[in-house]
Amino acid sequence: MKLPIGPNAGDYCHPDLAKLLISRPLIDDYDLSGAEHLNTDVLVIGGGGAGAAAALSATEAGARVIMANKLRIGDSNTVMAEGGIQAAVGAEDSLQQHFDDTVKGGHNVGKKELVAQMVTDAPSAIRWLIGLGMTFDLTNGADSNGMLSRKRAGGTTVPRILSYRDFTGLEMMRVLREAVELDENITQLNRHPAIELLSDEHGRCVGAILYDWKNALWCWCTPKPWYWQPAAAEGCICRVSPLPTTTAQPQTAW
Ligand SMILES: Cc1cc2nc3c(=O)[nH]c(=O)nc-3n(C[C@H](O)[C@H](O)[C@H](O)COP(=O)(O)OP(=O)(O)OC[C@H]3O[C@@H](n4cnc5c(N)ncnc54)[C@H](O)[C@@H]3O)c2cc1C
């Protein structure tokens, strides 16, 4: 069916997805009366690899963070990643080759500026993870000098995959979880799925409504700059319905 509203209005969409995208919010305005209001500099929704890295990067930049986890930090796809991570760190490799392989592997439909950013950031992301304590497989042999072991992946012109045994994601999440838990500027709200995003009159996301599963309560969280502007916060309305990848129904989330 065709989507009737939203930025993708007019696009064709699977009816089940469309039903979620155009659905009414799960809660009404009155549900929020008296709900606890949390404020913070940065709100991170989801504690997988991306969320944990975002939270740590935000506190490195001096921000206070609230991390809302559907369950707990690390209950995520990240822990299931086995194969490894690509980064152009080999002497015979280059950022240009990594970029070319990625664009080609994506049949030329990937956004080139995003691919370029990812490829450029990859070596420093690996260094950052090693700094946090992540272990990677090293090459064997007397001459290896403990260099990072690199495997070849389909579609790559040189070996570029860095891994740790067959549980790279689990090892990555181990160090990210430790770093988040040791960081005093990150407040973790476990079992607090975001069930609606808040938007202002310009359609910008200004926060989220979280469901406190244990106490069966809603709370709402607005990060800077809105939290210190009561007038702007008052203008927030529930507008964005959850996507299927988020917790549409808290009772059935895993
Ligand atoms: C079996 C498997 C093998 C893979 N192998 C590789 C590999 O070898 N190399 C590779 O690069 N990639 C691999 N991937 C893909 C990779 O794991 C993911 O792309 C990556 O982990 C995504 O990270 P993320 O932090 O964005 O998402 P996730 O790790 O999924 O984290 C998302 C987090 O958000 C939480 N969340 C979701 N909705 C809400 C909500 N409404 N409120 C609060 N929290 C919410 C979830 O519970 C979860 O904790 C693999 C994936 C799988 C499943």
The ligand as a Tripos MOL2 file, in Angstrom:
@<TRIPOS>MOLECULE
LIG
   53    58     1     0     0
SMALL
NO_CHARGES

@<TRIPOS>ATOM
      1 C1         24.1260  -13.5520   13.8750 C.3       1 LIG1
      2 C2         24.7040  -12.2180   13.4640 C.ar      1 LIG1
      3 C3         26.0010  -12.1690   12.9830 C.ar      1 LIG1
      4 C4         26.5500  -10.9410   12.6040 C.ar      1 LIG1
      5 N1         27.8660  -10.9030   12.1790 N.ar      1 LIG1
      6 C5         28.4390   -9.7130   11.8890 C.ar      1 LIG1
      7 C6         29.8310   -9.6110   11.5740 C.ar      1 LIG1
      8 O1         30.5500  -10.5910   11.5570 O.2       1 LIG1
      9 N2         30.3530   -8.3940   11.3080 N.ar      1 LIG1
     10 C7         29.5750   -7.2520   11.3300 C.ar      1 LIG1
     11 O2         30.1140   -6.1560   11.0790 O.2       1 LIG1
     12 N3         28.2600   -7.3120   11.6310 N.ar      1 LIG1
     13 C8         27.6800   -8.5050   11.9230 C.ar      1 LIG1
     14 N4         26.3560   -8.5590   12.2690 N.ar      1 LIG1
     15 C9         25.5960   -7.3100   12.2760 C.3       1 LIG1
     16 C10        25.9310   -6.5130   13.5360 C.3       1 LIG1
     17 O3         25.8300   -7.3540   14.6700 O.3       1 LIG1
     18 C11        24.9610   -5.3520   13.6860 C.3       1 LIG1
     19 O4         24.9350   -4.5870   12.5060 O.3       1 LIG1
     20 C12        25.3820   -4.4330   14.8210 C.3       1 LIG1
     21 O5         25.6490   -5.1750   15.9780 O.3       1 LIG1
     22 C13        24.2960   -3.4110   15.0800 C.3       1 LIG1
     23 O6         24.6420   -2.7100   16.2530 O.3       1 LIG1
     24 P1         23.6090   -1.7480   16.9200 P.3       1 LIG1
     25 O7         24.1790   -1.2710   18.2030 O.co2     1 LIG1
     26 O8         23.1530   -0.7570   15.9120 O.co2     1 LIG1
     27 O9         22.3110   -2.6690   17.1740 O.3       1 LIG1
     28 P2         22.1010   -3.7620   18.3180 P.3       1 LIG1
     29 O10        23.3750   -4.4140   18.7020 O.co2     1 LIG1
     30 O11        20.9800   -4.6370   17.8620 O.co2     1 LIG1
     31 O12        21.6070   -2.8680   19.5310 O.3       1 LIG1
     32 C14        20.3500   -2.2470   19.5220 C.3       1 LIG1
     33 C15        19.9100   -2.1320   20.9710 C.3       1 LIG1
     34 O13        18.7690   -1.3000   21.0270 O.3       1 LIG1
     35 C16        17.8200   -1.8740   21.9060 C.3       1 LIG1
     36 N5         16.5190   -1.3410   21.5250 N.ar      1 LIG1
     37 C17        15.7790   -1.5820   20.4240 C.ar      1 LIG1
     38 N6         14.6260   -0.8860   20.4750 N.ar      1 LIG1
     39 C18        14.6550   -0.1750   21.6300 C.ar      1 LIG1
     40 C19        13.7460    0.7270   22.2440 C.ar      1 LIG1
     41 N7         12.5820    1.0410   21.6850 N.pl3     1 LIG1
     42 N8         14.0940    1.2870   23.4440 N.ar      1 LIG1
     43 C20        15.2800    0.9760   24.0310 C.ar      1 LIG1
     44 N9         16.1780    0.1170   23.4810 N.ar      1 LIG1
     45 C21        15.8500   -0.4560   22.3000 C.ar      1 LIG1
     46 C22        17.9590   -3.3690   21.6550 C.3       1 LIG1
     47 O14        17.4320   -4.1080   22.7330 O.3       1 LIG1
     48 C23        19.4900   -3.4760   21.5860 C.3       1 LIG1
     49 O15        20.0750   -3.6070   22.8500 O.3       1 LIG1
     50 C24        25.7800   -9.7640   12.6680 C.ar      1 LIG1
     51 C25        24.4720   -9.8170   13.1590 C.ar      1 LIG1
     52 C26        23.9430  -11.0340   13.5690 C.ar      1 LIG1
     53 C27        22.5390  -11.0570   14.1310 C.3       1 LIG1
@<TRIPOS>BOND
     1     1     2 1
     2     2     3 ar
     3     2    52 ar
     4     3     4 ar
     5     4     5 ar
     6     4    50 ar
     7     5     6 ar
     8     6     7 ar
     9     6    13 1
    10     7     8 2
    11     7     9 ar
    12     9    10 ar
    13    10    11 2
    14    10    12 ar
    15    12    13 ar
    16    13    14 ar
    17    14    15 1
    18    14    50 ar
    19    15    16 1
    20    16    17 1
    21    16    18 1
    22    18    19 1
    23    18    20 1
    24    20    21 1
    25    20    22 1
    26    22    23 1
    27    23    24 1
    28    24    25 2
    29    24    26 1
    30    24    27 1
    31    27    28 1
    32    28    29 2
    33    28    30 1
    34    28    31 1
    35    31    32 1
    36    32    33 1
    37    33    34 1
    38    33    48 1
    39    34    35 1
    40    35    36 1
    41    35    46 1
    42    36    37 ar
    43    36    45 ar
    44    37    38 ar
    45    38    39 ar
    46    39    40 ar
    47    39    45 ar
    48    40    41 1
    49    40    42 ar
    50    42    43 ar
    51    43    44 ar
    52    44    45 ar
    53    46    47 1
    54    46    48 1
    55    48    49 1
    56    50    51 ar
    57    51    52 ar
    58    52    53 1
@<TRIPOS>SUBSTRUCTURE
     1 LIG1         1 GROUP 0 **** ****
